[in-house]
Amino acid sequence: ADVREEVFQALESVCLGSAAEVEAIAEAAADTTASRQVRCRALQCLSRMAPSGSSVAMKCAIDTLSSNIPLLRAEALGVVVRIAEPGDTTAKALVAARLGDSDQEVCRRAMEACETIAEH
């Protein structure tokens, strides 16, 4: 197994979603010098461990939605949906904006995200 994957799994198992943990994972996700796999996994980790309403996680996701890497945009949608508080119109607008994304997978994930976020 990939060592980086094992590191992220270990982080997820011990993280409690503290501000310092969320910030560290968000920094890994935003690090443009890191591989796309590392950034993608950091976004997945962030989506699982950041508390609802986390401004750090949401800022990271918003910034990543403008990435030129479709996989990162798709994962960022997952963070938006998971972190958004009920009734968060900004989150709904972010998700809706990705319905017209140039990448098919991002569009598909945006459709799924719309269904999820509409339930909030």
Backbone as a printed PyTorch tensor [residue, N CA C, xyz], in Angstrom:
tensor([[[  0.8420,  -1.1940,   0.0000],
         [  0.0000,   0.0000,   0.0000],
         [  0.8780,   1.2450,   0.0000]],

        [[  0.3490,   2.2910,  -0.5450],
         [  1.0600,   3.5560,  -0.6200],
         [  1.2140,   4.1530,   0.7840]],

        [[  2.4190,   4.5620,   1.1170],
         [  2.7000,   5.1050,   2.4460],
         [  1.8810,   6.3690,   2.7090]],

        [[  1.7510,   7.2180,   1.6810],
         [  0.9610,   8.4490,   1.8650],
         [ -0.4880,   8.1200,   2.1950]],

        [[ -1.0230,   7.1160,   1.5420],
         [ -2.4000,   6.6990,   1.8130],
         [ -2.5290,   6.2310,   3.2580]],

        [[ -1.5440,   5.4680,   3.7130],
         [ -1.5570,   4.9960,   5.0940],
         [ -1.4730,   6.1630,   6.0790]],

        [[ -0.6910,   7.1700,   5.7330],
         [ -0.5740,   8.3570,   6.5960],
         [ -1.9180,   9.0580,   6.7000]],

        [[ -2.6080,   9.2540,   5.5720],
         [ -3.9130,   9.9190,   5.6090],
         [ -4.9390,   9.0840,   6.3740]],

        [[ -4.9000,   7.7710,   6.2180],
         [ -5.8200,   6.9170,   6.9670],
         [ -5.5530,   7.0270,   8.4620]],

        [[ -4.2840,   7.0870,   8.8300],
         [ -3.9310,   7.2380,  10.2430],
         [ -4.4000,   8.5940,  10.7680]],

        [[ -4.2090,   9.6340,   9.9700],
         [ -4.6750,  10.9650,  10.3800],
         [ -6.1810,  10.9650,  10.6200]],

        [[ -6.9200,  10.3810,   9.6850],
         [ -8.3750,  10.3460,   9.8330],
         [ -8.7950,   9.5990,  11.0940]],

        [[ -8.0540,   8.5650,  11.4500],
         [ -8.4510,   7.7620,  12.6000],
         [ -8.2040,   8.4600,  13.9270]],

        [[ -7.2810,   9.4160,  13.9640],
         [ -6.9730,  10.0830,  15.2290],
         [ -7.4170,  11.5420,  15.2850]],

        [[ -7.7600,  12.1160,  14.1550],
         [ -8.1520,  13.5280,  14.1360],
         [ -9.5150,  13.7350,  14.7660]],

        [[ -9.6060,  14.7740,  15.5330],
         [-10.8630,  15.1290,  16.1800],
         [-11.5050,  16.3520,  15.5440]],

        [[-10.8590,  16.9020,  14.5290],
         [-11.4040,  18.0730,  13.8590],
         [-11.0580,  19.3740,  14.5520]],

        [[ -9.9550,  19.3730,  15.3070],
         [ -9.5460,  20.6170,  15.9670],
         [ -9.1220,  21.6330,  14.9120]],

        [[ -9.0930,  22.8920,  15.3010],
         [ -8.7200,  23.9600,  14.3730],
         [ -7.3230,  23.7260,  13.7960]],

        [[ -6.3880,  23.2990,  14.6360],
         [ -5.0140,  23.0660,  14.1700],
         [ -4.9650,  21.9180,  13.1620]],

        [[ -5.7290,  20.8560,  13.4010],
         [ -5.7610,  19.7190,  12.4890],
         [ -6.3650,  20.1250,  11.1480]],

        [[ -7.4800,  20.8370,  11.2050],
         [ -8.1440,  21.2750,   9.9750],
         [ -7.2060,  22.1750,   9.1810]],

        [[ -6.5360,  23.0850,   9.8620],
         [ -5.6170,  23.9900,   9.1790],
         [ -4.4730,  23.2300,   8.5150]],

        [[ -3.9130,  22.2430,   9.1980],
         [ -2.8010,  21.4670,   8.6420],
         [ -3.2400,  20.6790,   7.4050]],

        [[ -4.3920,  20.0570,   7.4750],
         [ -4.8950,  19.2920,   6.3310],
         [ -5.2400,  20.2330,   5.1750]],

        [[ -5.8310,  21.3840,   5.4830],
         [ -6.1610,  22.3720,   4.4480],
         [ -4.8870,  22.8710,   3.7640]],

        [[ -3.8300,  23.0700,   4.5290],
         [ -2.5550,  23.4930,   3.9400],
         [ -2.0310,  22.4290,   2.9780]],

        [[ -2.1470,  21.1590,   3.3480],
         [ -1.7110,  20.0760,   2.4600],
         [ -2.5420,  20.0650,   1.1780]],

        [[ -3.8350,  20.2880,   1.3110],
         [ -4.7250,  20.3010,   0.1420],
         [ -4.4160,  21.4770,  -0.7770]],

        [[ -4.0020,  22.5870,  -0.2160],
         [ -3.7520,  23.8020,  -0.9900],
         [ -2.3330,  23.8860,  -1.5450]],

        [[ -1.4660,  22.9800,  -1.1290],
         [ -0.0520,  23.0240,  -1.5130],
         [  0.1210,  22.6550,  -2.9850]],

        [[  0.3180,  23.6600,  -3.8210],
         [  0.4270,  23.4140,  -5.2600],
         [  1.7280,  22.7150,  -5.6480]],

        [[  2.6710,  22.5980,  -4.7220],
         [  3.8970,  21.8550,  -5.0150],
         [  3.7270,  20.3540,  -4.7330]],

        [[  2.6530,  19.9950,  -4.0390],
         [  2.3780,  18.5790,  -3.7390],
         [  1.7490,  17.9150,  -4.9640]],

        [[  1.8320,  16.6000,  -5.0210],
         [  1.2200,  15.8720,  -6.1340],
         [ -0.3000,  15.9880,  -6.0610]],

        [[ -0.9420,  15.7800,  -7.1810],
         [ -2.4120,  15.8440,  -7.1840],
         [ -3.0120,  14.7540,  -6.3160]],

        [[ -2.3280,  13.5980,  -6.2100],
         [ -2.8280,  12.5240,  -5.3620],
         [ -2.8200,  12.9450,  -3.8930]],

        [[ -1.7450,  13.5980,  -3.4710],
         [ -1.6550,  14.0570,  -2.0840],
         [ -2.7250,  15.1210,  -1.8240]],

        [[ -2.8740,  16.0520,  -2.7430],
         [ -3.8750,  17.1200,  -2.5650],
         [ -5.2970,  16.5470,  -2.5510]],

        [[ -5.5420,  15.5840,  -3.4250],
         [ -6.8580,  14.9440,  -3.4860],
         [ -7.1600,  14.2240,  -2.1790]],

        [[ -6.1880,  13.4850,  -1.6920],
         [ -6.3930,  12.7360,  -0.4440],
         [ -6.5620,  13.6870,   0.7300]],

        [[ -5.8520,  14.8050,   0.7170],
         [ -6.0110,  15.7960,   1.7810],
         [ -7.4260,  16.3680,   1.7590]],

        [[ -7.9720,  16.6160,   0.5820],
         [ -9.3560,  17.1070,   0.4820],
         [-10.3390,  16.0640,   1.0170]],

        [[-10.1070,  14.8080,   0.6770],
         [-10.9730,  13.7410,   1.1890],
         [-10.9100,  13.6790,   2.7050]],

        [[ -9.7170,  13.7850,   3.2330],
         [ -9.5210,  13.7650,   4.6840],
         [-10.2230,  14.9690,   5.3200]],

        [[-10.0660,  16.1160,   4.7080],
         [-10.6940,  17.3430,   5.2140],
         [-12.2110,  17.1870,   5.2440]],

        [[-12.7500,  16.5920,   4.2180],
         [-14.1970,  16.4190,   4.1570],
         [-14.7070,  15.4850,   5.2390]],

        [[-13.8810,  14.5480,   5.6680],
         [-14.2920,  13.5990,   6.7020],
         [-14.0960,  14.1220,   8.1220]],

        [[-13.0850,  14.9780,   8.3310],
         [-12.7790,  15.3360,   9.7130],
         [-13.0600,  16.7840,  10.1060]],

        [[-13.2270,  17.6710,   9.1550],
         [-13.4950,  19.0700,   9.5100],
         [-14.9290,  19.2000,  10.0260]],

        [[-15.1150,  19.9880,  11.0600],
         [-16.4770,  20.1600,  11.5870],
         [-17.3470,  20.9990,  10.6560]],

        [[-18.6190,  20.7830,  10.7310],
         [-19.5710,  21.5550,   9.9400],
         [-19.3660,  23.0390,  10.2070]],

        [[-19.3750,  23.8220,   9.1430],
         [-19.2150,  25.2590,   9.2810],
         [-17.7810,  25.7400,   9.3730]],

        [[-16.8080,  24.8450,   9.2280],
         [-15.3930,  25.2270,   9.3210],
         [-15.0360,  26.2170,   8.2150]],

        [[-14.6780,  27.4390,   8.6140],
         [-14.3300,  28.4620,   7.6200],
         [-13.0170,  28.1210,   6.9170]],

        [[-12.0940,  27.4890,   7.6170],
         [-10.8100,  27.1100,   7.0100],
         [-11.0430,  26.0570,   5.9270]],

        [[-11.8380,  25.0400,   6.2340],
         [-12.1310,  23.9920,   5.2590],
         [-12.9060,  24.5590,   4.0730]],

        [[-13.8560,  25.4430,   4.3410],
         [-14.6460,  26.0220,   3.2610],
         [-13.7790,  26.8940,   2.3580]],

        [[-12.8830,  27.6980,   2.9500],
         [-11.9930,  28.5390,   2.1420],
         [-11.1000,  27.6680,   1.2680]],

        [[-10.5800,  26.5900,   1.8260],
         [ -9.7460,  25.6640,   1.0690],
         [-10.5350,  25.0980,  -0.1150]],

        [[-11.7560,  24.6780,   0.1400],
         [-12.5930,  24.1120,  -0.9270],
         [-12.9000,  25.1530,  -1.9920]],

        [[-13.2470,  26.3550,  -1.5740],
         [-13.5600,  27.4250,  -2.5330],
         [-12.3440,  27.7210,  -3.4080]],

        [[-11.1740,  27.8280,  -2.7860],
         [ -9.9570,  28.0850,  -3.5560],
         [ -9.6730,  26.9510,  -4.5310]],

        [[ -9.9210,  25.7240,  -4.1080],
         [ -9.6400,  24.5540,  -4.9420],
         [-10.6310,  24.4290,  -6.0970]],

        [[-11.8210,  24.9690,  -5.9440],
         [-12.8000,  24.9050,  -7.0360],
         [-12.3200,  25.6390,  -8.2880]],

        [[-11.3270,  26.5110,  -8.1350],
         [-10.7920,  27.2200,  -9.3070],
         [ -9.5380,  26.5400,  -9.8630]],

        [[ -9.2030,  25.3600,  -9.3320],
         [ -8.0320,  24.6200,  -9.8060],
         [ -8.2180,  24.2120, -11.2630]],

        [[ -7.0940,  24.0990, -11.9840],
         [ -7.1900,  23.6010, -13.3580],
         [ -7.1710,  22.0690, -13.4020]],

        [[ -7.1630,  21.4340, -12.2230],
         [ -7.1590,  19.9710, -12.1410],
         [ -8.5750,  19.4970, -11.7840]],

        [[ -9.2670,  18.8650, -12.7340],
         [-10.6580,  18.4550, -12.5040],
         [-10.8560,  17.5810, -11.2690]],

        [[ -9.9530,  16.6510, -11.0180],
         [-10.0850,  15.7730,  -9.8600],
         [-10.1360,  16.5770,  -8.5600]],

        [[ -9.3370,  17.6130,  -8.4630],
         [ -9.3390,  18.4500,  -7.2660],
         [-10.6410,  19.2320,  -7.1480]],

        [[-11.1460,  19.7360,  -8.2740],
         [-12.4380,  20.4440,  -8.2360],
         [-13.5480,  19.5100,  -7.7610]],

        [[-13.5170,  18.2730,  -8.2380],
         [-14.5390,  17.2930,  -7.8450],
         [-14.4670,  17.0150,  -6.3430]],

        [[-13.2660,  16.8350,  -5.8220],
         [-13.1170,  16.5740,  -4.3850],
         [-13.5080,  17.8020,  -3.5620]],

        [[-13.2160,  18.9770,  -4.0700],
         [-13.5760,  20.2080,  -3.3620],
         [-15.0910,  20.3230,  -3.2010]],

        [[-15.8420,  19.8390,  -4.1860],
         [-17.3060,  19.8330,  -4.0670],
         [-17.7490,  19.0080,  -2.8700]],

        [[-17.0750,  17.8820,  -2.6580],
         [-17.3950,  17.0420,  -1.5100],
         [-17.1720,  17.7710,  -0.1980]],

        [[-16.1110,  18.5550,  -0.1330],
         [-15.8400,  19.3370,   1.0780],
         [-16.9370,  20.3830,   1.2820]],

        [[-17.3060,  21.0830,   0.2190],
         [-18.3560,  22.1110,   0.3230],
         [-19.6380,  21.5100,   0.8760]],

        [[-20.0550,  20.3900,   0.2980],
         [-21.3120,  19.7550,   0.7210],
         [-21.2340,  19.2990,   2.1700]],

        [[-20.1320,  18.7110,   2.5470],
         [-19.9900,  18.1600,   3.8970],
         [-19.8730,  19.2580,   4.9600]],

        [[-19.2220,  20.3660,   4.6330],
         [-18.9430,  21.4220,   5.6010],
         [-20.0860,  22.4300,   5.6960]],

        [[-20.8490,  22.5700,   4.6180],
         [-21.9130,  23.5800,   4.5860],
         [-22.9180,  23.3900,   5.7130]],

        [[-23.2880,  24.4860,   6.3100],
         [-24.3400,  24.4780,   7.3300],
         [-25.6900,  24.4760,   6.6150]],

        [[-26.7330,  23.9580,   7.2420],
         [-28.0580,  23.9800,   6.6180],
         [-28.4440,  25.4050,   6.2050]],

        [[-28.9480,  25.5210,   4.9850],
         [-29.3900,  26.8190,   4.4870],
         [-28.2750,  27.6990,   3.9520]],

        [[-27.0650,  27.1840,   3.8320],
         [-25.9160,  27.9740,   3.3590],
         [-26.0790,  28.2480,   1.8620]],

        [[-26.5430,  29.4390,   1.5310],
         [-26.8020,  29.7880,   0.1350],
         [-25.5150,  29.9300,  -0.6750]],

        [[-24.4310,  30.3380,  -0.0300],
         [-23.1520,  30.4410,  -0.7270],
         [-22.6980,  29.0660,  -1.1870]],

        [[-22.8140,  28.0760,  -0.3140],
         [-22.4270,  26.7080,  -0.6740],
         [-23.2880,  26.2020,  -1.8250]],

        [[-24.5780,  26.4820,  -1.7630],
         [-25.4690,  26.0500,  -2.8450],
         [-25.0720,  26.6910,  -4.1680]],

        [[-24.7020,  27.9650,  -4.1400],
         [-24.2850,  28.6730,  -5.3530],
         [-22.9720,  28.1010,  -5.8960]],

        [[-22.0530,  27.7580,  -5.0030],
         [-20.7730,  27.1730,  -5.4280],
         [-20.9970,  25.8480,  -6.1460]],

        [[-21.8670,  25.0370,  -5.5820],
         [-22.1690,  23.7350,  -6.1830],
         [-22.8770,  23.9340,  -7.5200]],

        [[-23.8610,  24.8010,  -7.5580],
         [-24.6150,  25.0450,  -8.7980],
         [-23.7080,  25.5620,  -9.9120]],

        [[-22.7250,  26.3710,  -9.5510],
         [-21.8100,  26.9170, -10.5510],
         [-20.9970,  25.8230, -11.2390]],

        [[-20.7670,  24.7110, -10.5650],
         [-19.9760,  23.6150, -11.1320],
         [-20.8030,  22.7240, -12.0500]],

        [[-22.1160,  22.9410, -12.1270],
         [-22.9430,  22.1510, -13.0400],
         [-22.5200,  22.3690, -14.4910]],

        [[-21.9330,  23.5170, -14.7680],
         [-21.4650,  23.8270, -16.1160],
         [-19.9660,  23.6480, -16.2820]],

        [[-19.3400,  22.8840, -15.4100],
         [-17.8920,  22.6780, -15.4640],
         [-17.4970,  22.0290, -16.7890]],

        [[-16.2800,  22.3050, -17.2370],
         [-15.7910,  21.7510, -18.5000],
         [-15.5010,  20.2500, -18.4160]],

        [[-15.4110,  19.7140, -17.2080],
         [-15.1080,  18.2930, -17.0210],
         [-16.3780,  17.5170, -16.6650]],

        [[-16.6090,  16.4080, -17.3560],
         [-17.8100,  15.5930, -17.1450],
         [-17.9250,  15.0670, -15.7200]],

        [[-16.8010,  14.6030, -15.1530],
         [-16.8310,  14.0510, -13.7970],
         [-17.1800,  15.1190, -12.7700]],

        [[-16.6570,  16.3150, -12.9640],
         [-16.9820,  17.4130, -12.0530],
         [-18.4740,  17.7380, -12.1590]],

        [[-19.0030,  17.7390, -13.3660],
         [-20.4470,  17.9750, -13.5510],
         [-21.2760,  16.9070, -12.8460]],

        [[-20.8450,  15.6440, -12.9910],
         [-21.5640,  14.5470, -12.3440],
         [-21.5420,  14.7170, -10.8250]],

        [[-20.3800,  15.0370, -10.2960],
         [-20.2610,  15.2320,  -8.8530],
         [-21.0780,  16.4490,  -8.4100]],

        [[-21.1520,  17.4670,  -9.2490],
         [-21.9580,  18.6480,  -8.9180],
         [-23.4400,  18.2860,  -8.8640]],

        [[-23.8850,  17.4090,  -9.7750],
         [-25.2840,  16.9590,  -9.7630],
         [-25.5840,  16.2240,  -8.4530]],

        [[-24.6770,  15.3190,  -8.0670],
         [-24.8480,  14.5960,  -6.7990],
         [-24.8370,  15.5640,  -5.6130]],

        [[-23.9350,  16.5260,  -5.6740],
         [-23.8200,  17.5060,  -4.5980],
         [-25.0830,  18.3570,  -4.4910]],

        [[-25.6760,  18.6900,  -5.6410],
         [-26.9160,  19.4760,  -5.6320],
         [-28.0190,  18.7180,  -4.9120]],

        [[-28.1090,  17.4380,  -5.1690],
         [-29.1260,  16.6210,  -4.5100],
         [-28.9040,  16.5990,  -2.9970]],

        [[-27.6510,  16.4390,  -2.6100],
         [-27.3180,  16.3690,  -1.1800],
         [-27.5570,  17.7050,  -0.4980]],

        [[-27.0860,  18.7690,  -1.1080],
         [-27.1570,  20.0830,  -0.4720],
         [-28.5860,  20.6150,  -0.4630]],

        [[-29.4090,  20.1660,  -1.4040],
         [-30.8070,  20.5860,  -1.4220],
         [-31.5630,  20.0540,  -0.2080]],

        [[-31.0710,  18.9370,   0.3250],
         [-31.7090,  18.3370,   1.5000],
         [-31.3910,  19.1070,   2.7830]],

        [[-30.3630,  19.9300,   2.7710],
         [-29.9790,  20.7130,   3.9460],
         [-30.9990,  21.7730,   4.2440]]])
